[in-house]
Amino acid sequence: MEKSKNPASIAALWMVGTLISFMAMAIGGRELSEELSTFQILFFRSVIGLLVICCLLHRSGWHQIRTPVISIHCLRNFAHFGGQFGWFYGLAFIPLAEVFAIEFTVPVWTAVLALFILGERLTVPRIIAIALGIAGMLIILRPGLEVMKPASLAVLGGAICYAVAHTMTKKLAHIDSPLCILFYMTVIQLPLGLIPALYDWRTPSFDAWPWIVVVGVTAMSAHYCITRAMQLIDATVVIPMDFLRLPLIAGVGFLLYSEPLEWAVLIGALVMFTGNYISIRAEKKKLT
């Protein structure tokens, strides 16, 4: 009964869980990058994720994994794996805030891809969101003013891969359950991480295992928490809270790793946020 009286407060608590999960995953990825390769991190992430999903399927029913569109699952997860590789690779070489800021270009690329793959209309608010998203990205990357870092380009490539994955998820959401989508995500991506990791395998030390568990668990909890928040309140409220990831992770990077606070990163992210917010507000008005 309390839940229906104050959904905003409960959604805010779910978003706190989202923010904590993303920051813990970023810190875990940074710590593991000193000992393990990116492919090993992704492999162990899939192993932990698969154990969690199998436990949930055991309780709710294995019938959910039947799917008539395994090819779409494969395409989605090859793209999603590329997105994760770019994200975790970037964590090892560039400031945490820059990784998160570049990741926020995902809605821009998703809107562009949805135009061609899903046939969605390109409205004026979406054009504004795309334009401001690209402008914010250029402010962050500053091409021509300094040498482009390979790690920054890897994260940008990862953002485009995430956009492909999100577009495929829109297709799958009308066919399969969320647990089915997560199950195939972990099953397909597990060998994608394992096979290249075997070429440069390093057995994790005792100190690395807690971080491996943190990365695996928070990768699931982050998406679960934000989904629960969106079930309670509008995306126009959730998205601004999600953007709090940037100043928070900038503070974490400054305190834990002595990373400088780059104003260009914060300004660029604010420009991207403005574009996303305009687009989401317009979508909400269409539905009311």
BELCOR-V346198 format. One record per helix or strand. SS is the DSSP state (@ for helix, = for strand). FROM is the first residue (numbers start at 1). LEN is the number of residues. If there is no record, write none. Layout:
ss=SS from=FROM len=LEN
ss=SS from=FROM len=LEN
//
This chain:
ss=@ from=2 len=4
ss=@ from=7 len=27
ss=@ from=38 len=23
ss=@ from=62 len=4
ss=@ from=70 len=24
ss=@ from=96 len=8
ss=@ from=106 len=12
ss=@ from=124 len=18
ss== from=143 len=1
ss== from=146 len=1
ss=@ from=150 len=24
ss=@ from=178 len=23
ss=@ from=206 len=27
ss=@ from=235 len=8
ss=@ from=244 len=14
ss=@ from=263 len=25
//
